[in-house]
């Protein structure tokens, strides 16, 4: 099976400071380190799907600055089509990430060029239509998300929506969603049990995740035990890995189990993109678990 995944979403540069503890309001702390990484939910999820074995592509917008070139180079290095990244005038999207000694973080995003991704071209709609799975998030305007999910719905492409940063999701977008992936805080804010979507996957950090298919019982997906270093990008790794498995024809529960292992591996390394595991790494981590179940 071809396992084609298209991501329509954001591309940012992550400016990451590492501190012993995240400062309280009004407090100043000294960082232990500072690093610059490629990131953004769209880019992270596309690379996660790619490293999981899918034929993944990213439709996004970056600025005409040095950060934009960094993201173009990153996409090309991953074997994806860099020409699908639009070069817009002005600044590339930027995320300011503070990570503490426990691996927890807080993030402030400056959208930059992501705000300019408002509609898809005919060629981009065709790419979505030819895909097995479409992934969208909400770090780009609703207009382009609606464009993408409409093209997917018309062609039978499965739609995975990660509604973050959390905000009201227009009915026209929700109507085309096959799987909604949220964390527990987003689930509460959106009241996902009342949303008209066929399937909701809720990630619970170290407690794993739950899969709720409409009309069925909730299924708990346990988490792999790990010692987190940096949780930045773990949710994106989960989304991209899950979509890649679904694109391969894997059932939702098994896809979520595989994605959970991928996400657990990602928190053991610093940075979003550098920490995303390959398919081989996930399969190797699954090896002992498979043997236990035999």
PyMOL commands that set and color helices and strands:
alter all, ss='L'
color gray80, all
select helices_A, chain A and resi 41-51+66-77+82-84+112-116+122-129+142-155+171-174+184-190+192-194+205-207+234-247+252-266+279-293
alter helices_A, ss='H'
color red, helices_A
select strands_A, chain A and resi 4-8+12-18+33-39+55-63+85-88+93-99+105-110+133-137+158-162+179-183+199-203+209-213+219-221
alter strands_A, ss='S'
color yellow, strands_A
deselect
rebuild
show_as cartoon
